Amino acid sequence: MHVIETAHLAMPKLGLGTWALKGADCARAVAEAIGLGYRHIDTAEMYDNEEPVGQGIRDGGVPREQVFVTTKVWWTNLGDPGAALAASLKRLRLDYVDLFLVHWPNPQIPLAPTLAAMTRLKERGFARAIGVANFPATLLEEAVATGAPVACNQVEYHVMLSQEPVLRVARTHDIAVTAYSPLGKGGLVDDPALAGIGRRHGASGAQVALAWLLEQDRVAAIPKSGRGENMRANLAALDLRLTTEDRAAIAALPKDRRFVNPSWSPAWDQAA
């Protein structure tokens, strides 16, 4: 598995997203992914699936230290990330996670104390690395300015949504970026331009979209899938090599299509 290495973490470039996977189906999907070679599993307390995710990790049959596990503290619980992580670890039945993220920023809860508390959790060994999610560029700069060892920013990112401002900040500070909804919640799978590129490579449009992300420096992707054939196809995207012509066609696609924008989202135009 291709790995991103920074000063704060070593994270497999391709992971399994588990949002909306539940119960036995979730445990089976996680175990199957690990059996296929995935070594990066992403969950969150809000997903209500940490117990089956943990079961799937155990059923996967590889040593714990070989699986990179991410979970997240929900934005209303940022006042006590320690309690949130303790509850997550209990549900996962793990002693630590590899990456613990602020799931969404909360303007009502000061960022510095939250990140300070998360830093202490890292120092105590409950999280190997800490970071944030859904932080526009300006908020990511604020997070770095607290002095916390911010290792990652997880954001919606795909061929039709630019994250250049976030990427610039991340590269400046040696921060990894994880792309969630890398296929636009499935909305990119049938795009004619991507399909056309895929035909030239004997691949699908979805594989092209993933390959575009995965070839970028310090960018990971966590497509969600409960089906083995899709997991295999996503893994194959790691070996797809795009051409200059392919990248130009992708650059010409719209870059303003956001699929995840709940009422508590930050002001995305901060990143413009």
C-alpha positions as CSV (number, residue, x, y, z in Angstrom):
1,M,0.0,0.0,0.0
2,H,1.3,3.5,-1.0
3,V,2.0,5.5,2.2
4,I,2.0,9.3,2.9
5,E,4.9,10.1,5.2
6,T,5.1,13.5,7.0
7,A,6.7,14.6,10.3
8,H,3.5,13.6,12.2
9,L,2.2,10.5,10.5
10,A,2.6,7.6,8.1
11,M,-0.8,7.0,6.5
12,P,-1.8,4.7,3.6
13,K,-2.9,6.8,0.6
14,L,-6.1,4.7,0.0
15,G,-8.5,4.0,2.8
16,L,-12.0,2.6,3.3
17,G,-14.6,5.2,4.2
18,T,-17.4,3.7,6.4
19,W,-20.0,6.5,6.5
20,A,-23.5,4.9,6.3
21,L,-22.2,1.4,6.7
22,K,-23.9,-0.2,9.7
23,G,-24.0,-3.4,11.8
24,A,-22.9,-6.7,10.4
25,D,-22.6,-5.3,6.9
26,C,-20.1,-2.8,8.1
27,A,-18.1,-5.4,10.0
28,R,-18.0,-7.6,6.9
29,A,-17.0,-4.8,4.6
30,V,-14.1,-3.7,6.9
31,A,-12.9,-7.3,7.3
32,E,-13.1,-7.9,3.5
33,A,-11.3,-4.6,2.8
34,I,-8.4,-5.7,5.1
35,G,-8.4,-9.1,3.4
36,L,-8.0,-7.3,0.0
37,G,-5.0,-5.3,1.3
38,Y,-6.6,-2.1,2.7
39,R,-4.7,-0.8,5.7
40,H,-6.5,2.4,6.4
41,I,-10.0,2.5,7.9
42,D,-12.0,5.7,8.5
43,T,-14.8,6.1,11.0
44,A,-16.2,8.7,13.4
45,E,-18.4,8.8,16.5
46,M,-21.2,10.4,14.5
47,Y,-21.3,7.5,12.1
48,D,-22.7,5.2,14.8
49,N,-20.6,2.3,13.5
50,E,-17.4,2.2,15.6
51,E,-18.4,-1.1,17.2
52,P,-18.8,-3.0,13.9
53,V,-15.7,-1.2,12.5
54,G,-13.7,-2.5,15.4
55,Q,-15.2,-6.0,14.9
56,G,-14.2,-5.8,11.2
57,I,-10.7,-4.8,12.1
58,R,-10.4,-7.8,14.4
59,D,-12.0,-10.1,11.9
60,G,-9.5,-8.9,9.2
61,G,-6.9,-11.0,10.8
62,V,-3.9,-8.7,10.6
63,P,-2.0,-7.3,13.5
64,R,-3.5,-4.1,15.0
65,E,-0.3,-2.1,14.3
66,Q,-0.7,-2.8,10.6
67,V,-4.0,-1.0,10.3
68,F,-4.3,2.8,10.3
69,V,-7.5,3.7,12.1
70,T,-9.0,7.2,12.0
71,T,-11.9,8.4,14.2
72,K,-13.4,11.9,14.8
73,V,-14.9,13.9,17.6
74,W,-18.3,15.4,16.7
75,W,-18.4,19.2,16.5
76,T,-20.8,19.5,19.5
77,N,-18.4,17.5,21.7
78,L,-15.3,19.6,21.2
79,G,-15.4,20.9,24.7
80,D,-14.2,17.4,26.0
81,P,-12.4,15.5,23.3
82,G,-10.9,13.2,25.9
83,A,-14.3,11.9,26.9
84,A,-15.2,11.5,23.2
85,L,-12.1,9.6,22.4
86,A,-12.4,7.3,25.4
87,A,-15.9,6.4,24.3
88,S,-14.7,5.8,20.7
89,L,-11.9,3.6,21.9
90,K,-14.4,1.6,24.1
91,R,-16.7,1.1,21.1
92,L,-13.8,0.2,18.8
93,R,-12.2,-2.0,21.5
94,L,-8.9,-0.5,20.7
95,D,-6.2,0.9,22.9
96,Y,-5.4,3.8,20.5
97,V,-6.3,5.3,17.1
98,D,-3.8,6.3,14.6
99,L,-5.5,9.6,13.8
100,F,-8.0,11.6,15.9
101,L,-9.8,14.5,14.1
102,V,-12.0,17.4,14.9
103,H,-14.9,16.4,12.7
104,W,-16.2,19.9,12.0
105,P,-15.2,23.3,13.4
106,N,-17.5,24.8,16.0
107,P,-17.3,28.6,16.3
108,Q,-18.9,28.4,19.7
109,I,-16.1,26.3,21.2
110,P,-12.6,27.8,21.1
111,L,-10.2,25.9,18.9
112,A,-7.0,26.3,20.9
113,P,-8.2,24.5,24.1
114,T,-9.7,21.7,22.0
115,L,-6.4,21.1,20.1
116,A,-4.4,21.4,23.3
117,A,-6.6,18.6,24.9
118,M,-6.1,16.5,21.7
119,T,-2.4,17.1,21.9
120,R,-2.4,15.7,25.4
121,L,-4.2,12.6,24.2
122,K,-1.5,12.2,21.6
123,E,1.2,12.6,24.2
124,R,-0.5,9.9,26.4
125,G,-0.6,7.5,23.5
126,F,-4.4,7.4,22.9
127,A,-4.0,8.9,19.4
128,R,-0.8,8.5,17.3
129,A,-1.6,11.7,15.5
130,I,-4.3,14.5,15.6
131,G,-5.8,16.8,13.1
132,V,-9.0,18.4,11.7
133,A,-11.7,17.9,9.1
134,N,-13.7,20.3,7.1
135,F,-11.4,23.2,7.8
136,P,-11.1,25.9,5.1
137,A,-7.7,27.4,4.5
138,T,-8.0,30.2,7.0
139,L,-9.2,27.9,9.8
140,L,-6.4,25.5,9.0
141,E,-4.0,28.3,9.5
142,E,-5.6,29.1,12.8
143,A,-5.3,25.5,13.9
144,V,-1.5,25.4,13.0
145,A,-1.0,28.8,14.8
146,T,-2.1,27.2,18.1
147,G,1.1,25.2,18.1
148,A,-0.7,21.8,18.0
149,P,0.9,19.1,15.8
150,V,-1.9,19.1,13.2
151,A,-1.2,16.2,10.9
152,C,-4.1,16.1,8.6
153,N,-7.1,18.0,7.3
154,Q,-9.9,15.8,5.9
155,V,-12.1,17.6,3.4
156,E,-14.5,16.9,0.5
157,Y,-12.2,16.8,-2.5
158,H,-12.7,15.4,-6.0
159,V,-12.2,16.3,-9.6
160,M,-15.1,18.7,-9.6
161,L,-14.2,20.6,-6.3
162,S,-11.0,22.6,-6.0
163,Q,-9.2,22.6,-2.7
164,E,-6.2,24.6,-3.8
165,P,-6.2,27.1,-0.9
166,V,-6.4,24.2,1.6
167,L,-3.6,22.3,-0.3
168,R,-1.3,25.3,-0.3
169,V,-1.6,25.7,3.5
170,A,-1.2,22.0,4.0
171,R,1.9,21.8,1.9
172,T,3.4,24.8,3.7
173,H,3.0,23.0,7.0
174,D,3.7,19.4,6.0
175,I,0.0,18.4,6.6
176,A,-1.6,15.5,4.8
177,V,-5.0,16.0,3.1
178,T,-7.6,13.2,3.1
179,A,-10.2,13.4,0.4
180,Y,-13.7,12.2,1.5
181,S,-16.5,11.8,-1.0
182,P,-13.7,11.4,-3.6
183,L,-16.3,10.2,-6.1
184,G,-18.8,13.0,-5.3
185,K,-21.1,10.6,-3.5
186,G,-21.2,8.6,-6.8
187,G,-22.1,11.7,-8.8
188,L,-18.9,11.6,-10.8
189,V,-19.0,7.9,-11.8
190,D,-20.9,8.5,-15.1
191,D,-19.2,11.8,-16.1
192,P,-18.5,11.5,-19.9
193,A,-15.1,13.2,-19.7
194,L,-13.9,10.8,-17.0
195,A,-15.4,7.8,-18.8
196,G,-13.5,8.9,-22.0
197,I,-10.2,9.0,-20.1
198,G,-11.0,5.7,-18.6
199,R,-11.6,4.0,-21.9
200,R,-8.1,5.0,-23.1
201,H,-6.7,3.2,-20.0
202,G,-9.1,0.2,-19.8
203,A,-10.4,1.7,-16.6
204,S,-13.6,3.2,-15.2
205,G,-14.4,6.9,-14.7
206,A,-14.4,6.3,-11.0
207,Q,-10.9,4.8,-11.2
208,V,-9.7,7.9,-13.1
209,A,-11.2,10.2,-10.5
210,L,-9.4,8.3,-7.7
211,A,-6.1,8.1,-9.6
212,W,-6.2,11.9,-10.1
213,L,-6.3,12.3,-6.3
214,L,-3.9,9.6,-5.4
215,E,-1.1,10.8,-7.6
216,Q,-1.0,14.1,-5.7
217,D,1.6,14.7,-3.1
218,R,0.4,14.1,0.5
219,V,-3.2,13.5,-0.6
220,A,-5.1,10.4,0.5
221,A,-8.6,9.2,-0.5
222,I,-11.2,7.2,1.5
223,P,-14.0,6.1,-0.9
224,K,-16.8,4.3,0.9
225,S,-17.8,0.9,-0.4
226,G,-19.5,-2.2,1.0
227,R,-19.0,-4.3,-2.1
228,G,-15.8,-6.3,-2.7
229,E,-15.7,-5.6,-6.5
230,N,-15.7,-1.9,-5.9
231,M,-13.0,-2.2,-3.2
232,R,-10.9,-4.1,-5.7
233,A,-11.5,-1.5,-8.4
234,N,-10.6,1.3,-6.0
235,L,-7.3,-0.4,-5.1
236,A,-6.5,-0.8,-8.8
237,A,-6.7,3.0,-9.2
238,L,-3.4,3.2,-7.3
239,D,-1.6,1.8,-10.3
240,L,-3.4,3.9,-13.0
241,R,-1.1,6.4,-14.5
242,L,-2.7,9.5,-16.0
243,T,-1.2,11.4,-19.0
244,T,-0.7,15.1,-19.4
245,E,-3.7,15.1,-21.8
246,D,-5.8,13.3,-19.1
247,R,-4.9,15.9,-16.5
248,A,-5.8,18.7,-18.9
249,A,-9.2,17.2,-19.5
250,I,-9.8,16.9,-15.8
251,A,-8.6,20.5,-15.2
252,A,-11.3,21.7,-17.6
253,L,-14.1,20.1,-15.5
254,P,-16.1,22.4,-13.2
255,K,-14.4,22.9,-9.8
256,D,-17.3,24.2,-7.7
257,R,-19.5,21.1,-7.1
258,R,-19.8,20.5,-3.4
259,F,-21.9,17.5,-2.3
260,V,-21.5,17.9,1.5
261,N,-22.7,21.2,3.0
262,P,-24.7,20.8,6.2
263,S,-26.1,23.7,8.1
264,W,-23.1,23.8,10.5
265,S,-20.5,24.0,7.7
266,P,-17.9,26.8,8.0
267,A,-17.9,29.6,5.5
268,W,-16.3,27.8,2.6
269,D,-15.6,31.2,0.9
270,Q,-13.0,31.8,3.6
271,A,-10.8,29.5,1.4
272,A,-11.4,31.4,-1.8
